[in-house]
Amino acid sequence: MIIEKPDFISLFEKNGIAVSGTQYDKFSTYSKMLVEYNSRCNLTAILDPEGITIKHFFDSIIPFYKLDVKKGASLIDVGTGAGFPSVPLKIMRDDLKLTLLDSLNKRIVFLTELSEKLEIEAECIHARAEEAGHNFLMREKFDIVTARAVAALPVLCEYCIPFVKVGGIFVSLKGSNGMEELDNARNAIKALGCVVEKTESYQLPNGDLRTMNVIRKISHTNIKYPRNKGQMTKKPL
């Protein structure tokens, strides 16, 4: 369900990333489970081998190799869906302490079974981000918080930044409009106790444009955030 092993390994090697045979096997297993479960639970519209390889796996991994991710860092993936970007990253960086958060229980069931099959450690949590963000067990507890697309960036910041510990980062992965979204989110970023540390645009091997925004937390987030979904949507920060 992914491209052949030599081509897969070569794709990553061209970008300075070494993929072992064992890691390739895990990606292959992941892709098969993704296709199988997708018939029961809508996980993704991308199911062809090249699409899964580039738009799911490569797209999930490459941004974090542009960052200095410390060994043993704690990472939560908010609205993780089928596990992107965090599960592919965990395959490459097994030292990371991974938490997967999603509001749909069917996805959490898939992710739990996937983690067992891939023999990776991950805490899979069924909860809404706006509620989990007020849980003292998770609030401001993570070195890295990430989300891929999910919502407009001002809203996404309010969902995600409450999970970031002071000194940690929120890594937002967006498409070609990521810079424009960042401009719209600057008020939210400041209100939530953060600053923009880095933004980078790049291309996937198939030509698709991507933008990574790295947002650093410099002070505690006001306890009133995150608000409920209705408030966020009607009056974004």
Beta strands, then each sheet from edge to edge (+ up, - down):
strand 1: 74-78
strand 2: 97-102
strand 3: 122-126
strand 4: 142-148
strand 5: 164-174
strand 6: 194-203
strand 7: 209-217
sheet 1: 3+ 2+ 1+ 4+ 5+ 7- 6+
end
